[in-house]
Amino acid sequence: MDEHALDAERDAILGALRCVADGIAATFGPVCEAVLHDYRHPENSVVAVAGSVTGRAPGSAMSEIGMRVLARGDQAEDELNYVTRTRSGKLVKASTMVLRDSGGAVFGALCLNLDVGAVHEAHTLLGALAGLGTGASDAPVTTFGNDIDAVVDAVLDTHRIGRSRPWAALDRTERLDLFRGLDAHGVFAVRRAVEQVAGRLGISRASAYSYLAQARAATDPTTAGEPA
């Protein structure tokens, strides 16, 4: 099947799933949100939203979770029943189900988000009354935004957490590790992400592209020259 026919097929799958998203959100009520993504357009991948948990609308950006799926390409798998937090602190139980065309290529996702904050609070209260520990671990924070630049910034911040030294003080291996980690999270699948990362790190765009190329290609970090 040629690419034009595949795109038509993908559009048809997304169109058919719009009513599915509406039905899921209507069934579970105001604590549920169903989000339909088209990864052919990562900067504004959201094509439909039913319900409101993460505050996004059609045309919004994908989250770090979506970029991670994008980075895995056709090897991506469903991520089901995981718990995360929004940057505002809302506790969310979520599932990300990848969409494939007839050739097996991943081109989008249907994501379900449940606001479980009230349930968690009730569980904590009942546990305290019963003299039991909550046993809950801290859920990771996920950026759900309308702007892909904010999502890229959040991923970069996550990878810089714990680093007390500026970029200039990092050795070459640490710099390549940073770019390798960002790449594994799908950051560089987004347009202008290299420029954005370069700006945040205070390096030139050419240097950023050089580090990215070396991070992708080098198996021995001593084999290539250091960019400026």
C-alpha positions as CSV (number, residue, x, y, z in Angstrom):
1,M,0.0,0.0,0.0
2,D,1.4,3.4,-0.9
3,E,1.9,6.2,1.6
4,H,-1.2,8.1,0.3
5,A,-3.4,5.1,0.9
6,L,-1.8,4.5,4.3
7,D,-2.5,8.1,5.3
8,A,-6.1,7.7,4.2
9,E,-6.4,4.6,6.3
10,R,-4.8,6.3,9.3
11,D,-7.3,9.2,9.0
12,A,-10.2,6.7,8.9
13,I,-9.0,5.0,12.1
14,L,-8.7,8.3,13.9
15,G,-12.1,9.3,12.6
16,A,-13.7,6.1,13.9
17,L,-12.1,6.5,17.3
18,R,-13.5,9.9,18.0
19,C,-16.9,8.4,18.9
20,V,-15.1,5.8,21.0
21,A,-13.3,8.5,23.0
22,D,-16.7,10.3,23.5
23,G,-18.3,7.1,24.7
24,I,-15.6,6.3,27.2
25,A,-15.6,9.8,28.7
26,A,-19.4,9.8,28.9
27,T,-19.4,6.4,30.6
28,F,-16.9,7.3,33.3
29,G,-18.0,10.9,33.8
30,P,-16.1,14.1,34.8
31,V,-13.1,12.2,36.3
32,C,-12.3,10.7,32.9
33,E,-10.6,12.1,29.8
34,A,-10.0,10.4,26.5
35,V,-7.3,11.9,24.2
36,L,-6.7,10.9,20.6
37,H,-3.2,11.6,19.2
38,D,-1.9,11.7,15.7
39,Y,1.8,11.3,15.9
40,R,2.3,12.4,12.3
41,H,2.1,15.9,13.8
42,P,4.0,15.7,17.1
43,E,3.9,19.5,17.8
44,N,0.1,19.4,17.9
45,S,-0.7,15.7,18.0
46,V,-4.0,16.0,19.9
47,V,-6.8,15.6,17.4
48,A,-9.7,15.0,19.8
49,V,-10.4,15.3,23.5
50,A,-13.4,14.1,25.4
51,G,-13.6,15.1,29.1
52,S,-11.2,17.4,30.9
53,V,-8.5,16.1,33.2
54,T,-5.2,17.5,31.8
55,G,-6.7,20.7,30.4
56,R,-5.8,20.1,26.8
57,A,-7.8,20.7,23.6
58,P,-7.5,19.7,20.0
59,G,-4.2,21.1,18.6
60,S,-2.4,20.6,21.9
61,A,1.0,19.0,22.2
62,M,1.9,15.5,23.3
63,S,3.3,14.8,26.7
64,E,6.6,13.3,27.6
65,I,4.8,9.9,27.5
66,G,3.9,10.5,23.9
67,M,7.4,11.6,23.0
68,R,8.7,8.4,24.6
69,V,6.3,6.3,22.5
70,L,7.4,8.3,19.4
71,A,11.1,7.6,20.1
72,R,10.4,3.8,20.2
73,G,8.7,4.0,16.8
74,D,7.1,0.8,15.6
75,Q,8.6,-1.0,18.6
76,A,6.4,1.0,21.0
77,E,4.0,-1.0,23.1
78,D,0.9,-0.1,25.1
79,E,1.5,1.4,28.5
80,L,-1.4,0.5,30.7
81,N,-2.7,1.5,34.1
82,Y,0.2,3.6,35.2
83,V,0.0,6.5,37.8
84,T,1.4,9.9,37.3
85,R,0.9,13.5,38.4
86,T,0.2,16.7,36.5
87,R,2.5,19.6,37.3
88,S,-0.4,21.1,39.3
89,G,-0.3,18.0,41.5
90,K,-3.4,16.2,40.2
91,L,-3.0,12.4,40.6
92,V,-3.9,10.6,37.4
93,K,-4.2,6.9,36.5
94,A,-3.6,6.5,32.8
95,S,-3.3,4.1,29.9
96,T,-1.7,4.8,26.5
97,M,-2.7,2.5,23.7
98,V,-0.8,2.8,20.5
99,L,-2.5,2.9,17.1
100,R,-1.1,1.0,14.1
101,D,-2.0,1.0,10.4
102,S,-2.4,-2.2,8.4
103,G,1.4,-2.3,7.9
104,G,2.1,-2.3,11.6
105,A,3.4,1.2,11.8
106,V,2.7,3.2,14.9
107,F,1.0,6.5,13.9
108,G,-1.0,7.6,17.0
109,A,-2.4,6.7,20.3
110,L,-5.6,6.6,22.3
111,C,-4.9,7.8,25.9
112,L,-7.3,7.5,28.9
113,N,-6.7,9.6,32.0
114,L,-8.6,9.2,35.2
115,D,-8.4,11.8,38.0
116,V,-8.0,9.5,41.0
117,G,-7.1,12.2,43.5
118,A,-10.4,11.9,45.5
119,V,-10.1,8.1,45.6
120,H,-6.5,8.3,46.8
121,E,-7.5,10.8,49.5
122,A,-10.3,8.5,50.7
123,H,-7.9,5.5,50.7
124,T,-5.4,7.4,52.8
125,L,-8.1,8.5,55.3
126,L,-9.4,5.0,55.6
127,G,-5.9,3.6,56.0
128,A,-5.1,6.2,58.8
129,L,-8.4,5.3,60.6
130,A,-7.4,1.6,60.4
131,G,-3.9,2.3,61.6
132,L,-2.4,1.2,58.3
133,G,0.4,2.9,56.3
134,T,-0.6,4.3,52.9
135,G,2.1,2.3,51.1
136,A,1.9,4.7,48.2
137,S,5.0,5.8,46.4
138,D,5.5,9.2,44.8
139,A,4.1,9.2,41.3
140,P,6.3,10.8,38.6
141,V,5.2,14.2,37.3
142,T,4.1,14.4,33.6
143,T,3.8,17.7,31.7
144,F,0.5,17.8,29.8
145,G,0.6,21.0,27.8
146,N,-0.8,22.9,24.9
147,D,2.7,24.0,23.9
148,I,5.3,21.4,22.8
149,D,8.1,23.8,23.8
150,A,6.9,23.5,27.5
151,V,7.0,19.7,27.2
152,V,10.5,19.7,25.8
153,D,11.6,22.1,28.6
154,A,10.1,19.7,31.2
155,V,12.0,16.7,29.8
156,L,15.2,18.7,29.8
157,D,14.6,19.9,33.4
158,T,14.1,16.2,34.4
159,H,17.4,15.2,32.8
160,R,19.2,18.1,34.5
161,I,17.8,17.4,38.0
162,G,20.6,16.7,40.4
163,R,23.3,18.2,38.3
164,S,24.9,21.0,40.4
165,R,27.4,21.9,37.7
166,P,26.7,24.0,34.6
167,W,27.0,22.6,31.1
168,A,30.6,24.0,30.8
169,A,31.7,21.8,33.7
170,L,30.3,18.6,32.3
171,D,32.8,16.2,30.7
172,R,32.3,14.8,27.2
173,T,30.8,11.6,28.4
174,E,28.2,13.4,30.6
175,R,27.3,15.7,27.7
176,L,26.8,12.7,25.3
177,D,24.8,10.9,28.0
178,L,22.5,13.9,28.3
179,F,21.8,14.1,24.6
180,R,21.4,10.3,24.5
181,G,18.8,10.4,27.2
182,L,16.9,13.3,25.6
183,D,16.9,11.4,22.3
184,A,15.6,8.2,24.0
185,H,12.7,10.3,25.3
186,G,11.8,11.4,21.8
187,V,12.7,15.1,22.3
188,F,14.5,15.4,19.0
189,A,11.5,14.1,17.0
190,V,10.0,17.5,17.6
191,R,10.7,20.3,15.2
192,R,13.0,23.0,16.5
193,A,13.9,20.9,19.6
194,V,17.6,20.9,18.8
195,E,17.6,24.7,18.7
196,Q,15.5,24.8,22.0
197,V,17.9,22.5,23.8
198,A,20.9,24.4,22.5
199,G,19.4,27.6,23.8
200,R,18.7,26.1,27.2
201,L,22.3,24.8,27.5
202,G,23.9,28.0,26.2
203,I,25.6,26.3,23.2
204,S,25.5,26.8,19.5
205,R,23.0,25.0,17.3
206,A,25.9,23.4,15.4
207,S,27.3,22.1,18.6
208,A,24.0,20.6,19.6
209,Y,23.6,18.9,16.3
210,S,27.2,17.5,16.6
211,Y,26.5,16.2,20.1
212,L,23.3,14.6,18.9
213,A,25.0,12.9,16.0
214,Q,27.8,11.6,18.2
215,A,25.4,10.4,20.9
216,R,23.5,8.4,18.2
217,A,26.5,7.0,16.4
218,A,29.4,6.7,18.8
219,T,30.0,3.5,20.7
220,D,33.3,4.7,22.1
221,P,33.1,8.3,23.4
222,T,36.8,8.8,22.8
223,T,36.7,8.3,19.1
224,A,35.3,11.7,18.0
225,G,36.4,15.2,18.5
226,E,34.9,17.6,21.0
227,P,32.6,20.2,19.5
228,A,32.9,23.8,20.6
